[in-house]
Amino acid sequence: MAATRISPLLTDLYQLTMLAGYHAEGMAETPAVFDLFFRDIPYRGGYAVFAGLDPALRALEGLRFEADEIDHLASLNIFTADFLDWLAGFSFEGDVDAPEEGTPVFGNQPLLTVRAPLAQAQLVETLLLNIINFQTLVATKAARISRAAGGAPVLEFGLRRAQGPDGAMSVARAACIGGVRSTSNVLAGKVFDLPVKGTHAHSWVMAFDSELEAFRAYARSFPDHCILLVDTVDTLKSGLPNAITVARELRQQGHELFGIRLDSGDLAWLSRQARAMLDEAGFPEVRIVASNELDEEVIHTIRDEGGCIDIYGVGTRLATCAGEGGGALGGVYKLVAIDGRPKMKLTSDISKATLPGPKTVWRLYRPDGSYLQDVITVAGEEPQQGETVYDPVNPAHFRMLDEPFEARPLARTRMQGGRRTNPSPTLSQLADRCQTELDRLPEGTLRMTNPHRYKVSISDSLHQLREQLRRSMMR
Amino acid sequence: MAATRISPLLTDLYQLTMLAGYHAEGMAETPAVFDLFFRDIPYRGGYAVFAGLDPALRALEGLRFEADEIDHLASLNIFTADFLDWLAGFSFEGDVDAPEEGTPVFGNQPLLTVRAPLAQAQLVETLLLNIINFQTLVATKAARISRAAGGAPVLEFGLRRAQGPDGAMSVARAACIGGVRSTSNVLAGKVFDLPVKGTHAHSWVMAFDSELEAFRAYARSFPDHCILLVDTVDTLKSGLPNAITVARELRQQGHELFGIRLDSGDLAWLSRQARAMLDEAGFPEVRIVASNELDEEVIHTIRDEGGCIDIYGVGTRLATCAGEGGGALGGVYKLVAIDGRPKMKLTSDISKATLPGPKTVWRLYRPDGSYLQDVITVAGEEPQQGETVYDPVNPAHFRMLDEPFEARPLARTRMQGGRRTNPSPTLSQLADRCQTELDRLPEGTLRMTNPHRYKVSISDSLHQLREQLRRSMMR
């Protein structure tokens, strides 16, 4: 769960064997810089929403090996006693730069930059990827869904299809950052201070002798928070008429039915029928909640067809990050400098090459506050109007920064010497931030399908550094 | 994590509101029966592998509300003090029937049957679905991958792309049951007693001044467990020649290089080249390990093209259950009886109807031990040769049980009065069981694509019960 300690054994074995090797070679303390980044935007979309930073930093702060964990490693018979003694004193004392969670981010730009002794920076790779990959993927899906729903509230209830208990907790947290701000997960509500919402299940209706009796009983217990699930028997012939009967009875007692929920069938069509029936009966304020395998595409279609849905409940497809280009964010964590020397992975496939050395990502804002593009420079350098910049993957594509802009660095130092430099923001602040920042993106970049590709370029000096390293390695 | 307590707040809010309602209506203690089942086999495959039972039962055993959890619920201002007092004394005291983990299972058959007072059986819905859905989905994916690999060992290393820390733990556990018996996840190795494996990353090579120097250093630390990643610079021109140099040096020192790892490029072709180079150099025993977005389909293609791979490493696509029909198992949990009376969800779409009442799933074995088909009966009834049985979804499809068979119930009582009736099996036992049982399936059912659909029928008396309930509800 979010609050419990994460064991440093939650790592790939090869991190520990590499640490043992670095220790043996006297390289464990060599200063190193690693970048965490992804190459492809998930869901074939125009943007990703960065998330997972606060849990990642908390995990780094608490990273210590306990005695039974050292004993377990000893039992594997692959590590020396000398290395295990050293590991028993391990803690993470490095620096981490990153954007704020909720920030729109793009391919090939460092999301996290970790500066630490080589062994420390290496050990945390798996943990950072595990947390950042998944939360960024969920926050991005949630932002897509939330925007597809227009202003309508979206409720997360993917707990039953999430990947285990903690997967579900991460889903609720990251979904909130992306704009799906309430959840059915009561524990997530408690841990992350999120509003929790719910209705009732089909089993409630089936546990009574009739649907009407079931609705009346639910209204008795929750006269002011009553949402009735109307599709157990027949939505229009039974569920709606019974819900309207209960709405009338509630009104006589001084209460108002909060809503009805549709969970099967043609939601666009059924919601229009339901709206008409409720309006006709004098209940224009009763909300229509819809669920059943919803995601951004289904919601878009429902709205396109004039569906009358006030609140969307999204479960499986949010919790599992479903959809083409979904399922996993391909975040990677690469060594970019060691002992002050820039490093890159050389490969015949330049799309898999890395950007060497410590860098700064600059977001260029137009005078009206909208995003112009991003430029990645060698650390310390600042992009200038009139400068030529290059595509990070295909340097044959270059362009001039000819529009006026104000450049601001995307990342800040979030951890220094192993301690967080800022208090944890609230999820609600991060969700507000995400919404504001997405509004600054070019309209076409927000498009759900075939979006306009937001430009991320590299500066001339970074381009030159890469070329120079490539030539020296080819020799 | 696997060993920590799971809070009863890890549930959908509506479970708690329904509980409050049942409590208020005096129905909390009414005896109820729920079935957990799925309708569609994941990955468009011929079978699923049941998993997650042991963690699910452990979670049920420990389900108690702590004082701060009751306080939190009180703070939501939707529950009465009377209900919260009652909840403070809650524990699960029901019975659970289920097959053993590792058993092949099919659509529409109860995987778990829960008999308990209504409130207890209802509260545990979300928790059971969360655990069983995901672990069954992973075990099924692992079985598909493991069978595609033939006898070759498969290593799970999806931790960095799994859905949070606990998602990764569940992946390692369930993957082992399905046949992917070792993992890179050190913590999973400790908690579940799994063999852990690993090599090194590209960053190891990049941290040294040359690839050869990096390989030599790794071999110094792990002379008997050395697997060298050969694609950081150029697999055939640099990685393999350097690995062979180190293999010769190791041999001079009385050690043997364990293996090399390919992580990019055309793995079928590269592995053939690598095999030829290693053999030529006198190292026919050096293993070739392959990774990079592998799953059952890629592995099948590699083998089909004569790839020479000894060990497969599978990460993202296993951990995220990727593939058509993957991502989530659509397990549901439905009320089938209350106070001794059978119940079913009526719907115009019979494929979404439930099978009413307590039932028994029988697996019919041919005299040679292979599976003939499954038959679901009313509890207590046993299928007989010559009997007519019906398709559970389309009763117009019926057939006679004309072959000889021995019928054995699929499920046993695994929990009685809230206590587990059996000790936890080892994962290695469950993995053996899974392999043995899958071998009893018809060949065509094991096929990766367009498999033969294994028959699951319902008995005549169950068919009659459903028809009778349908008629009574239509009135």
Interface residues (C-beta under 8 A of the other chain):
Chain A: M1 T4 I6 S7 L9 L10 T11 D12 L13 Y14 Q15 L16 T17 M18 A20 G21 Y22 A24 E25 M27 T30 A32 F34 E69 H72 L73 L76 I78 L118 Q122 E125 T126 L129 N130 I131 N133 F134 F157 L159 R160 R161 A162 Q163 G164 P165 D166 G167 A168 M169 S170 V171 S184 N185 V186 L187 G189 K190 V196 K197 G198 T199 H200 A201 H202 S203 W204 M206 A207 A217 Y218 R220 S221 F222 H225 D231 T232 V233 D234 S264 T316 A319 T320 C321 A322 G327 A328 L329 G330 G331 K334 L335 I338 K343 M344 K345 L346 T347 S348 D349 K352 M473
Chain B: M1 T4 I6 S7 L9 L10 T11 D12 L13 Y14 Q15 L16 T17 M18 A20 G21 Y22 A24 E25 M27 T30 A32 F34 E69 H72 L73 L76 I78 L118 Q122 E125 T126 L129 N130 I131 N133 F134 F157 L159 R160 R161 A162 Q163 G164 P165 D166 G167 A168 M169 S170 V171 S184 N185 V186 L187 G189 K190 V196 K197 G198 T199 H200 A201 H202 S203 W204 M206 A207 A217 Y218 R220 S221 F222 H225 T232 V233 D234 S264 T316 A319 T320 C321 A322 G327 A328 L329 G330 G331 Y333 K334 L335 I338 K343 M344 K345 L346 T347 S348 D349 K352 M473
